[in-house]
Amino acid sequence: MKRYMAFLLAGTLSLSLAACGIRGSADSSEANSSEADASAAAASADSRTEASVTEESEVSAPEAADGNTVLTAAADAHNSQVLYLWEEGNAPAVTEYTENHGYYADDPDFRPYLVSFPVPEGTEIKGAVLICAGGAFQYRSDANEGTPVAEELASRGYQSFVVNYRLRPYTQEEGALDLARAVRFVRKNADVYGIDEEDIAVMGFSAGGILAGEMLLNYDGLVNGTALDADYIPDALDEVSADAAADGMIYSFYGRLSVGSTDVEMLRAGNLPPTFYCYGTRDPFYEQFLANADAVEAAGVRVERLELEGRPHGFGYREDWFDAYDSFLTDIFGNPEE
């Protein structure tokens, strides 16, 4: 009951938190963006219905046991796996979280983990996609933006992985390292999954897309947890690149919660991969999506856009964007130099 109440509280609190621009390391100009703050509140309201079903639909974390982490487990391309991302006691962190007073979806003992969705037997394997559901960093909207997305992409030939990253009170940066860790696991096991090690994409919805963008901007390649936490002890997975060949921004952008970046030089310096944007014209963030995509394109990045007329924020798997995204990934994986 306590965790269920936490989700309900998250639904209420995310309105005020997003409206106040709460985020890990926001600068003063972001805090003063009243227009973006108002958009965040409206977008959060549009997706609020998912909060009450997230706990029931999200695949449970693995039992604590030897061999159930991405470092120690043998990858299985035929059966779904649920694996912790970090060895116990060695997750890079700057946040001290010891007690949940009912304000957070996850308790302090939460450990980030991934869930794999293998390509069905007999289906041609095209590559891999790692998925980050949204939820204003207050919850993970798995029922709308996680499991059903992974199932659909797996049916189309993509080894799919839902990344259950850290939420508030943890920072965007800590969550980005969770995603980077998952990418390393997939690349290390590319042969097992039947993919080229370069054919790995990341994608996210709303806050999940922002988190994926944070990873691509600051924590890809061989950047490891010591960049954030000096006490983190690197292991063998940190020797594997966290680069991604493509990014999917589904009603999301490169930036921070409520604020899409238009800093072309910063985006250029991030050496971003080709990026697919999908958004609705009734989304409160609509103008920010346009501006961010323009800036990313100006930074020399290949950009593809799918605009859905009259659609709001939070449509998740329920709109017909899969064909366009599939075509985008197929082209990127088939033409890596673009």
C-alpha positions as CSV (number, residue, x, y, z in Angstrom):
1,M,0.0,0.0,0.0
2,K,2.9,2.4,0.8
3,R,4.3,2.1,-2.7
4,Y,0.8,2.4,-4.3
5,M,0.4,5.7,-2.3
6,A,3.8,6.8,-3.5
7,F,2.6,6.5,-7.1
8,L,-0.5,8.5,-6.4
9,L,1.6,11.1,-4.6
10,A,4.0,11.2,-7.5
11,G,1.1,12.0,-9.8
12,T,0.2,15.0,-7.7
13,L,3.7,16.1,-6.8
14,S,5.1,15.9,-10.4
15,L,2.7,18.7,-11.4
16,S,4.3,21.0,-8.8
17,L,7.8,19.6,-9.2
18,A,7.8,20.0,-13.0
19,A,6.2,23.4,-12.7
20,C,8.9,24.5,-10.4
21,G,11.6,23.1,-12.7
22,I,13.0,20.7,-10.2
23,R,16.0,18.9,-11.7
24,G,19.5,17.6,-10.9
25,S,21.7,20.6,-11.8
26,A,19.6,23.2,-13.5
27,D,21.1,26.6,-14.1
28,S,19.4,29.9,-13.3
29,S,18.1,30.6,-16.8
30,E,16.2,27.3,-16.7
31,A,14.7,28.1,-13.4
32,N,13.4,31.4,-14.8
33,S,11.7,29.8,-17.8
34,S,8.1,30.4,-16.8
35,E,6.7,29.3,-20.2
36,A,8.5,26.0,-20.0
37,D,7.3,25.5,-16.4
38,A,3.7,25.9,-17.5
39,S,4.2,23.5,-20.3
40,A,5.7,20.9,-17.9
41,A,2.6,21.0,-15.7
42,A,0.3,20.6,-18.6
43,A,2.3,17.7,-20.1
44,S,2.5,16.0,-16.7
45,A,-1.3,16.3,-16.4
46,D,-1.8,14.7,-19.8
47,S,0.1,11.6,-18.8
48,R,-1.1,11.3,-15.2
49,T,-3.4,8.3,-15.9
50,E,-0.4,6.0,-16.3
51,A,0.8,6.5,-12.7
52,S,-1.8,4.3,-11.2
53,V,-1.0,1.3,-13.4
54,T,2.8,1.4,-13.4
55,E,3.4,-0.7,-10.3
56,E,1.2,-3.5,-11.6
57,S,2.6,-3.6,-15.1
58,E,6.3,-3.1,-14.4
59,V,8.3,-6.3,-14.4
60,S,9.5,-6.9,-10.8
61,A,13.2,-6.6,-10.0
62,P,15.2,-9.8,-9.8
63,E,15.7,-11.7,-6.6
64,A,19.0,-11.0,-4.8
65,A,21.3,-13.9,-5.9
66,D,24.6,-14.6,-7.5
67,G,24.7,-14.3,-11.3
68,N,21.7,-11.9,-11.7
69,T,23.6,-8.7,-12.7
70,V,24.7,-7.6,-16.1
71,L,28.2,-8.2,-15.1
72,T,27.8,-11.7,-13.9
73,A,24.9,-13.2,-15.9
74,A,25.2,-15.1,-19.2
75,A,23.1,-13.3,-21.8
76,D,20.1,-15.3,-23.2
77,A,18.9,-14.3,-26.6
78,H,15.9,-16.7,-26.5
79,N,14.3,-16.0,-23.1
80,S,13.5,-12.8,-21.2
81,Q,15.9,-11.9,-18.5
82,V,15.6,-9.5,-15.6
83,L,19.0,-8.3,-14.4
84,Y,20.4,-5.7,-12.0
85,L,22.6,-3.1,-13.7
86,W,25.1,-2.7,-10.9
87,E,26.8,-4.9,-8.4
88,E,25.4,-4.5,-5.0
89,G,27.0,-1.5,-3.2
90,N,28.8,-0.3,-6.3
91,A,26.4,2.0,-8.2
92,P,27.8,5.4,-8.9
93,A,25.7,8.0,-6.9
94,V,25.9,11.4,-5.5
95,T,22.5,11.3,-3.8
96,E,22.1,10.1,-0.3
97,Y,18.7,8.4,0.0
98,T,18.0,6.4,3.2
99,E,14.3,6.8,4.0
100,N,11.1,7.1,1.9
101,H,8.5,9.2,3.6
102,G,6.0,8.3,0.9
103,Y,7.1,10.9,-1.7
104,Y,9.0,8.6,-4.0
105,A,8.0,5.7,-6.2
106,D,11.0,3.6,-5.3
107,D,12.3,2.8,-1.8
108,P,15.9,3.4,-0.8
109,D,16.7,-0.3,-1.5
110,F,15.7,0.0,-5.2
111,R,18.4,-1.2,-7.6
112,P,18.1,-0.2,-11.3
113,Y,17.6,-3.1,-13.6
114,L,16.8,-4.1,-17.2
115,V,14.3,-6.5,-18.7
116,S,15.0,-8.1,-22.0
117,F,12.5,-8.9,-24.8
118,P,14.1,-11.2,-27.3
119,V,13.2,-11.2,-31.0
120,P,10.8,-14.1,-31.6
121,E,12.2,-17.3,-33.3
122,G,12.0,-17.0,-37.1
123,T,12.1,-13.2,-37.2
124,E,15.1,-11.6,-38.8
125,I,17.2,-9.7,-36.3
126,K,17.9,-6.1,-37.2
127,G,19.6,-4.7,-34.1
128,A,18.9,-3.7,-30.5
129,V,17.0,-0.9,-28.9
130,L,17.1,0.2,-25.2
131,I,13.9,1.9,-24.0
132,C,13.4,4.4,-21.2
133,A,9.8,5.1,-20.2
134,G,8.8,8.6,-19.0
135,G,7.1,9.9,-15.9
136,A,8.6,13.2,-15.0
137,F,11.4,11.3,-13.1
138,Q,8.7,10.5,-10.5
139,Y,7.7,7.1,-11.8
140,R,8.3,4.9,-14.9
141,S,5.2,4.7,-17.2
142,D,6.0,1.1,-18.2
143,A,2.4,0.2,-19.1
144,N,2.3,2.9,-21.7
145,E,5.9,3.5,-22.7
146,G,7.9,0.4,-21.7
147,T,6.8,-3.2,-22.0
148,P,4.3,-2.8,-24.9
149,V,6.9,-0.8,-26.9
150,A,9.6,-3.4,-26.3
151,E,7.2,-6.2,-27.4
152,E,6.3,-4.4,-30.6
153,L,9.9,-3.6,-31.5
154,A,11.0,-7.2,-30.7
155,S,8.3,-8.4,-33.1
156,R,9.9,-6.2,-35.8
157,G,13.3,-7.7,-35.3
158,Y,14.9,-5.6,-32.6
159,Q,16.4,-7.2,-29.4
160,S,14.6,-4.9,-26.9
161,F,15.5,-3.9,-23.4
162,V,13.4,-1.8,-20.9
163,V,15.8,0.1,-18.6
164,N,14.3,0.7,-15.1
165,Y,16.5,3.6,-14.2
166,R,16.7,5.5,-10.9
167,L,14.0,8.1,-10.2
168,R,13.8,11.0,-7.8
169,P,15.4,11.8,-5.5
170,Y,18.3,10.6,-7.7
171,T,19.5,13.0,-10.4
172,Q,19.2,12.9,-14.2
173,E,23.0,12.1,-14.3
174,E,22.7,9.1,-12.1
175,G,19.9,7.7,-14.2
176,A,21.9,8.3,-17.4
177,L,24.7,6.1,-16.0
178,D,22.1,3.4,-15.5
179,L,21.3,3.5,-19.2
180,A,25.0,3.6,-20.2
181,R,25.5,0.5,-18.1
182,A,22.7,-1.3,-20.0
183,V,24.1,-0.3,-23.4
184,R,27.5,-1.8,-22.4
185,F,25.8,-5.1,-21.5
186,V,24.1,-5.3,-24.8
187,R,27.3,-4.4,-26.8
188,K,29.4,-6.9,-24.8
189,N,26.9,-9.6,-25.8
190,A,26.3,-8.5,-29.4
191,D,27.3,-12.0,-30.7
192,V,24.9,-13.7,-28.3
193,Y,22.0,-11.4,-29.5
194,G,22.9,-11.9,-33.1
195,I,23.6,-8.2,-33.8
196,D,26.4,-6.0,-35.0
197,E,27.9,-4.3,-32.0
198,E,27.3,-0.9,-33.7
199,D,23.6,-1.5,-34.3
200,I,22.4,-0.4,-30.9
201,A,19.9,2.4,-30.4
202,V,18.5,4.2,-27.3
203,M,15.1,5.8,-27.1
204,G,12.9,7.4,-24.5
205,F,9.6,9.0,-23.8
206,S,9.3,12.4,-22.2
207,A,11.6,12.3,-19.2
208,G,13.0,9.0,-20.4
209,G,14.1,10.7,-23.6
210,I,15.7,13.5,-21.7
211,L,17.6,10.9,-19.7
212,A,18.7,9.1,-22.9
213,G,19.9,12.5,-24.2
214,E,21.9,13.1,-21.0
215,M,23.7,9.8,-21.5
216,L,24.5,10.6,-25.2
217,L,25.7,14.0,-24.4
218,N,27.8,13.2,-21.3
219,Y,28.1,9.6,-20.4
220,D,28.6,7.6,-23.6
221,G,31.8,6.1,-25.0
222,L,34.1,5.0,-22.2
223,V,33.0,7.6,-19.7
224,N,32.3,5.6,-16.5
225,G,30.8,6.2,-13.1
226,T,33.9,7.9,-11.7
227,A,33.0,10.9,-13.8
228,L,30.2,11.5,-11.3
229,D,31.2,9.5,-8.2
230,A,34.9,9.2,-7.2
231,D,34.1,6.3,-5.0
232,Y,32.7,4.1,-7.8
233,I,34.9,1.1,-8.6
234,P,35.1,0.4,-12.3
235,D,34.7,-3.2,-13.5
236,A,35.1,-5.1,-16.8
237,L,31.9,-3.7,-18.3
238,D,33.4,-0.2,-18.1
239,E,35.9,-1.2,-20.7
240,V,33.0,-1.5,-23.2
241,S,31.7,1.5,-25.1
242,A,28.3,3.0,-24.2
243,D,27.9,4.6,-27.7
244,A,24.6,4.4,-29.5
245,A,24.1,4.5,-33.3
246,A,20.7,6.3,-33.0
247,D,18.3,8.0,-30.6
248,G,14.6,8.0,-30.5
249,M,13.0,11.1,-28.9
250,I,9.3,10.4,-28.4
251,Y,7.7,13.6,-27.2
252,S,11.1,14.5,-25.7
253,F,14.2,16.5,-26.4
254,Y,17.9,17.0,-25.4
255,G,17.9,19.1,-22.3
256,R,16.5,19.0,-18.8
257,L,13.1,18.5,-17.3
258,S,10.9,21.3,-18.8
259,V,13.6,22.8,-20.9
260,G,14.8,21.7,-24.3
261,S,18.3,22.9,-25.3
262,T,18.9,25.2,-28.2
263,D,22.6,25.5,-27.6
264,V,23.9,24.4,-31.0
265,E,27.6,24.3,-29.9
266,M,26.8,22.2,-26.9
267,L,24.8,19.8,-29.0
268,R,27.6,19.7,-31.6
269,A,30.2,18.9,-28.9
270,G,28.0,16.0,-27.8
271,N,28.7,14.2,-31.1
272,L,25.1,13.0,-31.1
273,P,23.9,10.1,-33.2
274,P,21.0,10.4,-35.8
275,T,17.9,11.3,-33.9
276,F,14.2,10.5,-34.6
277,Y,11.6,12.9,-33.1
278,C,7.9,12.0,-32.8
279,Y,5.5,14.4,-31.1
280,G,1.9,15.6,-31.3
281,T,0.8,19.1,-32.3
282,R,-1.3,19.4,-29.2
283,D,1.6,18.7,-26.9
284,P,2.4,21.7,-24.5
285,F,6.0,21.1,-25.4
286,Y,5.4,21.3,-29.1
287,E,7.3,24.5,-29.8
288,Q,10.2,23.2,-27.7
289,F,10.4,20.0,-29.8
290,L,10.6,22.0,-33.0
291,A,13.3,24.3,-31.5
292,N,15.4,21.5,-30.1
293,A,15.2,19.4,-33.3
294,D,16.2,22.5,-35.3
295,A,19.2,23.1,-33.0
296,V,20.2,19.4,-33.2
297,E,20.0,19.6,-37.0
298,A,22.1,22.8,-37.0
299,A,24.7,21.0,-35.0
300,G,25.2,18.7,-38.0
301,V,23.1,15.7,-36.7
302,R,20.8,13.8,-39.0
303,V,17.2,14.5,-37.8
304,E,14.0,12.8,-38.8
305,R,10.6,14.1,-37.6
306,L,7.2,12.6,-37.3
307,E,4.5,15.1,-36.4
308,L,1.1,13.7,-35.3
309,E,-1.7,16.1,-35.9
310,G,-3.9,16.8,-32.8
311,R,-2.1,14.4,-30.5
312,P,-1.2,15.4,-26.9
313,H,1.6,14.4,-24.6
314,G,1.8,10.9,-23.4
315,F,0.3,8.8,-26.2
316,G,2.9,6.1,-25.8
317,Y,2.5,2.9,-27.8
318,R,-1.0,3.7,-28.8
319,E,-0.2,5.8,-31.9
320,D,1.1,4.7,-35.2
321,W,4.7,5.8,-35.1
322,F,6.4,2.4,-35.2
323,D,6.5,2.1,-39.0
324,A,8.4,5.3,-39.3
325,Y,10.8,4.5,-36.4
326,D,11.4,1.0,-37.8
327,S,12.3,2.5,-41.2
328,F,14.6,5.1,-39.6
329,L,16.5,2.4,-37.6
330,T,16.7,0.0,-40.5
331,D,18.3,2.8,-42.6
332,I,20.7,3.9,-39.8
333,F,21.8,0.3,-39.1
334,G,22.2,-0.4,-42.8
335,N,24.1,2.9,-43.4
336,P,26.3,3.5,-40.4
337,E,28.2,6.4,-41.9
338,E,25.1,8.6,-42.3
